[in-house]
Amino acid sequence: MLSLTLLALACTEEPETVDPGPDPAHLEPPSLDGIDVPGAFEEMLALGLAVDMRPAWQGHVDTLAMGEPGCPDLYTGMADEDMMMDAPGLSWSDRCRTTAGDTFAGFVYWENDLVATTDETSGTYVDGVRSLEADGVVADGDAVLYEFDGEGTDAMSLIEDGEYVRWTYASQLRATVTGSVPFGDGALAGGWRTDMQLNYSGGDVDRLSAQGNVFLFESRVQDRFDSLNVNIELIGPTGAGPEDCQAEPLGYISLRDEDAFWYDLVFQPRYGDDDDYDNDPYSDCDGCGVLYVRGVEQPDPVCPDFDWIWATLSPPDPADYVLSTRDLGEED
């Protein structure tokens, strides 16, 4: 009975108050002072639209030309035993040094194909496709000439019939690409890590779709922004219908600064009523978007100019899709 009384008394005691300490400091959003905000979104999107298979493939082709018989070892199909040996492409797999001092390490597997037909009644049709899958590095001493780690593919088509022209280009790249050979001292010097899908067309219809992200290893936009996340669709002046908005894209464009703060510029919903983000309000077709800095809505709209896009988009040269063993100094 005594034990029950003590237990009852214990249950009625008030719990000890714990001092939680001072309230956490409120983290203010980063200042926009000194930033050309519309210009930053334009410049970063321009860099993002350059993140496709073209520099990755050209770096592959140019560094292959630096090889010599036996370095690197070339294979029909995939050289790695864990991969499909009946793959239709070519590969190199080695760890070697050429007489010129260039080193090849890892493996690269590639496929490429180009088909061109001409018909007097329907014109010329050209279709090209190529792909890379690799974990390989080509270097000159400590200087990386070319690195590709990941996988990518792209395809182009071209139709010409008299004055009628239609072309399309699609690139899907999930890879790290670096090196002086593909990038030199240009705006993307240092390379990037990306997961990006690009689809666009020209000639009779101007249309762009971009979805994915890219992290720039060395390049910076306005000495501040190092990453892009984008999900947009944009209609150009050629082939646009009366209901199409040409002034701004559907979707959003997001920039990240070096302090890991995100700047999200939200336009009209990417998927109409079934949009996949909750930011509100959406703008009308006025060329402006709502800016959120670290999730905090900013009072002033941001109005980038995207008219430059249609003058910069073009398909690859069909000849770039031709790469045979004869080009590598080997017999077909």
C-alpha positions as CSV (number, residue, x, y, z in Angstrom):
1,M,0.0,0.0,0.0
2,L,2.9,2.3,0.8
3,S,4.5,1.7,-2.6
4,L,1.2,2.6,-4.4
5,T,1.0,5.9,-2.4
6,L,4.6,6.8,-3.3
7,L,3.9,6.0,-6.9
8,A,0.9,8.3,-6.9
9,L,2.9,11.1,-5.4
10,A,5.6,10.7,-8.0
11,C,3.0,11.0,-10.8
12,T,1.7,14.3,-9.5
13,E,5.1,16.0,-9.5
14,E,5.6,18.6,-12.2
15,P,8.2,17.8,-14.8
16,E,11.5,19.8,-14.7
17,T,11.5,22.8,-17.0
18,V,14.2,22.6,-19.7
19,D,15.7,25.9,-20.9
20,P,15.6,25.7,-24.8
21,G,18.1,28.6,-25.0
22,P,17.7,31.6,-27.3
23,D,15.5,31.5,-30.4
24,P,17.5,30.5,-33.5
25,A,18.7,33.4,-35.6
26,H,16.6,34.3,-38.6
27,L,18.5,33.7,-41.8
28,E,17.9,36.6,-44.1
29,P,17.6,35.9,-47.8
30,P,20.7,36.8,-49.8
31,S,20.7,40.4,-51.1
32,L,20.0,41.0,-54.8
33,D,22.0,44.2,-54.7
34,G,24.6,44.3,-57.5
35,I,23.0,41.4,-59.4
36,D,21.6,41.8,-62.9
37,V,18.9,39.3,-62.2
38,P,17.3,39.0,-65.7
39,G,20.8,38.8,-67.2
40,A,21.8,36.1,-64.8
41,F,18.9,33.9,-65.8
42,E,19.5,34.6,-69.5
43,E,23.3,33.8,-69.3
44,M,22.8,30.6,-67.2
45,L,20.1,29.3,-69.6
46,A,22.4,30.0,-72.5
47,L,25.1,27.9,-70.8
48,G,22.6,25.2,-70.0
49,L,21.5,24.9,-73.6
50,A,25.1,24.2,-74.6
51,V,25.2,21.2,-72.2
52,D,24.6,18.5,-74.8
53,M,26.4,15.7,-76.5
54,R,28.4,17.8,-79.0
55,P,31.4,18.8,-76.8
56,A,31.4,15.3,-75.2
57,W,31.5,13.6,-78.6
58,Q,34.0,16.0,-80.1
59,G,36.3,15.5,-77.1
60,H,36.0,11.7,-77.6
61,V,36.8,12.0,-81.4
62,D,39.7,14.4,-80.9
63,T,41.4,12.4,-78.2
64,L,41.0,9.2,-80.1
65,A,43.1,10.8,-82.8
66,M,45.9,11.1,-80.3
67,G,46.1,7.4,-79.9
68,E,48.5,5.0,-81.7
69,P,48.5,1.3,-82.4
70,G,48.3,-0.5,-79.0
71,C,47.4,2.6,-77.0
72,P,44.6,2.5,-76.4
73,D,43.5,-1.1,-77.2
74,L,40.5,-1.0,-79.5
75,Y,37.7,-3.5,-79.4
76,T,34.6,-4.4,-81.5
77,G,31.7,-4.3,-79.0
78,M,32.2,-3.6,-75.3
79,A,35.6,-4.4,-73.9
80,D,34.5,-4.8,-70.3
81,E,33.7,-8.5,-69.5
82,D,30.8,-7.4,-67.4
83,M,29.1,-5.8,-70.4
84,M,27.4,-7.2,-73.5
85,M,30.1,-8.6,-75.7
86,D,27.7,-8.5,-78.8
87,A,27.1,-4.8,-78.6
88,P,27.2,-3.3,-82.1
89,G,29.5,-0.4,-81.3
90,L,33.2,0.0,-80.7
91,S,35.3,0.7,-77.5
92,W,38.7,1.3,-76.1
93,S,39.8,0.0,-72.8
94,D,43.4,0.4,-71.5
95,R,45.8,2.0,-69.1
96,C,48.7,3.1,-71.3
97,R,50.9,5.9,-72.4
98,T,51.6,6.9,-76.0
99,T,55.0,7.8,-77.4
100,A,53.9,11.4,-77.3
101,G,53.3,11.1,-73.5
102,D,49.5,11.1,-73.5
103,T,47.8,8.6,-71.2
104,F,44.6,6.7,-71.7
105,A,42.9,5.2,-68.6
106,G,39.6,3.4,-68.2
107,F,37.1,2.6,-71.0
108,V,34.9,4.3,-73.6
109,Y,32.2,2.6,-75.6
110,W,30.4,4.3,-78.5
111,E,27.9,3.8,-81.2
112,N,27.1,6.1,-84.2
113,D,25.0,5.9,-87.3
114,L,24.0,8.2,-90.2
115,V,21.4,7.5,-92.8
116,A,20.8,9.9,-95.7
117,T,18.3,9.4,-98.6
118,T,17.3,11.6,-101.5
119,D,14.1,11.3,-103.5
120,E,13.1,13.5,-106.4
121,T,9.6,13.8,-105.2
122,S,10.1,14.3,-101.5
123,G,13.6,15.7,-101.1
124,T,16.4,14.8,-98.8
125,Y,16.1,13.0,-95.4
126,V,19.1,12.8,-93.0
127,D,19.0,11.0,-89.7
128,G,21.9,10.6,-87.3
129,V,22.3,9.0,-83.9
130,R,25.2,8.4,-81.6
131,S,25.9,7.4,-78.0
132,L,28.7,7.2,-75.4
133,E,29.1,5.2,-72.3
134,A,32.3,5.6,-70.4
135,D,34.5,5.9,-67.4
136,G,37.6,7.1,-69.1
137,V,40.3,9.8,-68.9
138,V,42.9,11.0,-71.4
139,A,45.6,13.2,-69.9
140,D,48.9,14.9,-70.6
141,G,50.8,14.5,-67.4
142,D,48.6,16.0,-64.7
143,A,46.5,18.0,-67.2
144,V,43.2,16.4,-68.1
145,L,42.6,16.5,-71.8
146,Y,39.3,14.7,-71.8
147,E,37.1,13.0,-69.2
148,F,33.8,11.3,-69.7
149,D,32.1,9.5,-66.8
150,G,28.5,8.5,-67.4
151,E,26.3,8.0,-70.5
152,G,24.8,10.1,-73.2
153,T,23.1,10.0,-76.5
154,D,21.8,12.4,-79.1
155,A,20.0,12.3,-82.4
156,M,19.3,14.8,-85.3
157,S,17.0,14.8,-88.3
158,L,16.9,17.0,-91.3
159,I,14.3,17.2,-94.1
160,E,14.9,19.5,-97.1
161,D,12.5,19.7,-100.0
162,G,13.0,22.8,-102.1
163,E,12.4,25.8,-99.9
164,Y,10.9,23.6,-97.1
165,V,13.3,22.8,-94.2
166,R,12.6,21.0,-91.0
167,W,15.2,19.9,-88.5
168,T,15.1,18.4,-85.0
169,Y,17.7,17.7,-82.3
170,A,17.5,15.7,-79.1
171,S,20.2,15.2,-76.5
172,Q,20.1,13.2,-73.2
173,L,23.2,13.4,-71.1
174,R,23.9,12.1,-67.6
175,A,27.6,12.4,-67.1
176,T,30.6,14.3,-65.9
177,V,32.5,15.9,-68.8
178,T,35.8,17.9,-68.3
179,G,39.0,18.6,-70.1
180,S,40.8,21.2,-72.2
181,V,40.1,19.4,-75.5
182,P,36.3,19.7,-75.5
183,F,36.1,23.1,-73.6
184,G,39.3,25.0,-74.1
185,D,39.2,28.5,-72.5
186,G,35.5,29.1,-73.3
187,A,32.6,29.9,-71.2
188,L,32.3,26.3,-70.0
189,A,36.0,25.9,-69.2
190,G,36.4,23.3,-66.5
191,G,33.5,21.3,-67.6
192,W,30.3,20.2,-65.9
193,R,28.4,17.5,-64.1
194,T,24.9,17.2,-65.6
195,D,21.6,15.3,-66.0
196,M,20.1,17.2,-68.9
197,Q,17.5,16.5,-71.6
198,L,17.2,18.9,-74.5
199,N,14.8,18.8,-77.4
200,Y,14.3,21.5,-80.0
201,S,13.4,22.1,-83.6
202,G,13.7,24.7,-86.3
203,G,13.0,25.4,-89.9
204,D,9.2,25.2,-90.1
205,V,8.6,25.1,-86.3
206,D,10.6,26.8,-83.5
207,R,10.1,24.8,-80.3
208,L,12.4,24.2,-77.3
209,S,12.1,21.8,-74.3
210,A,14.7,21.7,-71.6
211,Q,14.6,19.6,-68.4
212,G,17.4,18.8,-66.0
213,N,20.3,20.3,-64.1
214,V,23.9,21.2,-64.5
215,F,26.7,22.0,-62.1
216,L,29.6,24.1,-63.4
217,F,33.0,23.1,-62.0
218,E,34.8,26.3,-62.6
219,S,32.7,28.8,-64.6
220,R,30.5,31.2,-62.8
221,V,27.7,33.5,-63.9
222,Q,28.2,37.0,-62.5
223,D,30.9,35.6,-60.2
224,R,28.1,34.0,-58.2
225,F,26.0,31.3,-59.7
226,D,27.3,27.8,-60.3
227,S,24.3,25.6,-61.0
228,L,21.1,25.5,-63.1
229,N,17.9,23.5,-62.6
230,V,15.4,24.0,-65.5
231,N,12.1,22.6,-66.6
232,I,10.7,24.7,-69.5
233,E,9.0,24.6,-72.9
234,L,9.2,27.6,-75.2
235,I,7.5,28.3,-78.6
236,G,9.3,30.5,-81.1
237,P,7.9,32.8,-83.8
238,T,8.0,30.3,-86.7
239,G,5.1,27.9,-86.6
240,A,3.5,29.4,-83.5
241,G,-0.3,29.3,-83.2
242,P,-2.5,32.1,-82.1
243,E,-2.9,30.6,-78.6
244,D,0.9,30.0,-78.1
245,C,2.8,32.3,-75.7
246,Q,6.1,33.4,-77.3
247,A,7.0,36.0,-74.7
248,E,8.0,33.5,-71.9
249,P,8.4,29.8,-71.4
250,L,6.2,27.5,-69.5
251,G,7.8,26.2,-66.4
252,Y,10.6,27.5,-64.2
253,I,14.3,28.3,-64.2
254,S,16.4,28.0,-61.0
255,L,19.9,29.2,-60.3
256,R,22.0,28.2,-57.3
257,D,24.8,30.5,-55.9
258,E,28.0,29.3,-54.2
259,D,26.3,29.5,-50.8
260,A,23.8,26.9,-52.0
261,F,20.9,29.4,-52.0
262,W,18.4,28.8,-54.8
263,Y,16.8,31.5,-56.9
264,D,13.6,30.2,-58.6
265,L,12.0,32.1,-61.5
266,V,8.5,30.7,-62.0
267,F,6.6,31.3,-65.2
268,Q,3.3,29.8,-66.4
269,P,2.7,26.2,-65.3
270,R,4.7,23.7,-67.4
271,Y,1.9,21.2,-67.6
272,G,-1.2,23.4,-67.6
273,D,-3.7,22.5,-64.8
274,D,-1.5,19.5,-63.9
275,D,1.5,21.5,-63.0
276,D,4.0,19.8,-60.7
277,Y,5.0,22.7,-58.4
278,D,3.0,24.7,-55.9
279,N,4.5,28.2,-56.3
280,D,1.8,30.8,-56.8
281,P,0.8,33.2,-58.3
282,Y,1.7,32.3,-61.9
283,S,2.2,35.1,-64.3
284,D,0.2,35.7,-67.5
285,C,1.9,35.7,-70.9
286,D,3.7,38.9,-70.2
287,G,7.4,37.9,-70.4
288,C,7.8,38.0,-66.7
289,G,8.1,35.5,-63.9
290,V,7.7,35.4,-60.1
291,L,11.1,35.2,-58.3
292,Y,11.6,33.2,-55.1
293,V,14.9,33.5,-53.2
294,R,15.4,30.6,-50.9
295,G,11.6,30.0,-51.1
296,V,10.7,33.6,-50.2
297,E,8.6,35.4,-52.9
298,Q,10.2,38.7,-54.0
299,P,8.0,41.7,-54.6
300,D,9.1,42.6,-58.1
301,P,8.7,40.4,-61.2
302,V,11.7,39.4,-63.2
303,C,11.5,39.8,-67.0
304,P,14.3,38.2,-69.0
305,D,14.6,38.5,-72.7
306,F,14.6,35.1,-74.5
307,D,14.4,36.3,-78.1
308,W,18.1,35.4,-78.6
309,I,17.4,31.7,-78.2
310,W,16.1,31.0,-81.7
311,A,19.2,32.5,-83.4
312,T,21.5,30.2,-81.3
313,L,19.8,26.8,-81.7
314,S,21.0,24.6,-84.6
315,P,21.4,20.9,-85.2
316,P,24.9,19.3,-85.4
317,D,26.6,18.8,-88.7
318,P,25.5,15.4,-90.1
319,A,29.1,14.6,-90.8
320,D,29.8,14.6,-87.1
321,Y,27.8,11.3,-86.9
322,V,30.3,9.5,-89.1
323,L,33.2,7.8,-87.2
324,S,34.6,4.5,-88.5
325,T,37.5,2.3,-87.6
326,R,39.2,3.7,-90.7
327,D,39.2,7.1,-89.0
328,L,41.1,5.5,-86.1
329,G,43.9,4.2,-88.3
330,E,42.4,0.7,-88.2
331,E,41.0,-1.4,-91.1
332,D,37.2,-1.6,-91.4
